Amino acid sequence: MLKSKISKMVGSLALSGAILIPAVSANAWTEYVYVKDLYPDAVDYVFVNNGANDKYVLVQERGYDGRIYETKVKCDKMVGSKCHVAVER
């Protein structure tokens, strides 16, 4: 009798867990990374703010040929004055 109660309890916990896991939104799997941590080997970072909604960083990286290449990275989240970029995990 005790064995059947334990098996019912384990079964109900497994079923409730299986129902709750897909209920987690996709946004919960997104992580925000500081742009300087995302591009650690960059030569320079230029923050550009063109209005209230258009914030991005120009990341300047040195290529293998010695030239400087710029990559425009959109800020998904601002924490203070630091630009964070969304990374899917």
N, C-alpha and C positions, 0 to 999 in steps of 0.2 A: 504494500500500500504506500509506503514511504517512497519507494522507487518510482511509482507512477506519478506521484505529486511532484517529485523533482523533475521528471522528464516533461511534465506539462508546463512547469515553470520555465525550464530551459527553452522549450519550444515556443512559448509565448514571448519570451525575451528575444529570441532569434527572429520571430515574425515581426515584432514591433520595431526592431532595429533595421530590418530589411525595408520596412515601410518608411522609416524616417530618413534614411541615407539619401534617397533621390530627392527629398524635399529641400536639401541644401541648395541654395541658389548658386548660379555660376559665378556671381560676384564674390562669393566667399573664397574662391580658388585664385583670385587675382591678388598679386602682391605688388606693392609700390616700392620701387628701388630708387634711391638717390642717384641722380644722373652722373655724378662723379664716381660712384661705386660701379655704375654700369659700364662706363668708359674709363678705366683706371689709367690707361696709357696715353690719354689725350694730352696734347700740347697746351691747349687753352680752351676755356669755356666762355662763351659770350651770351649773357642773358638778354633776351629781347622781349619787350612788353609793348605790343601794339594794341592798346585798348584793354578793356576789361576781360575779354574772353580769349584773346590771342596771345598766349605766353609760350615761348619756346626758347631752346638753347641751341646755339651753334657750337657744335663740338668740332674742334680742329684737331685732326690727327695727322701724323707724318706717315706717308706711304713708304713702300720699299724703295721707290725711286728718289726719295728725299723731298718730294713735293708735299705741301700741306693741303689736305682735303677737308672740306667742311661738310658736316652732316647736320641737318636740321632735325631736332628732336622736340616733339610737342610735349609740353608739361601736362600730365594728366591730373596731378594733384600738387598743390602748393602747401608746404608746411613751413610757415614763417616766410622766409625769403628763399627757401630751398625748393628746387624743382624735382619732383618725383615722377617716374615713368612707370606705367602699368606693365607688369610682366606676368604672363600666364604661367601658372605652376601646375 
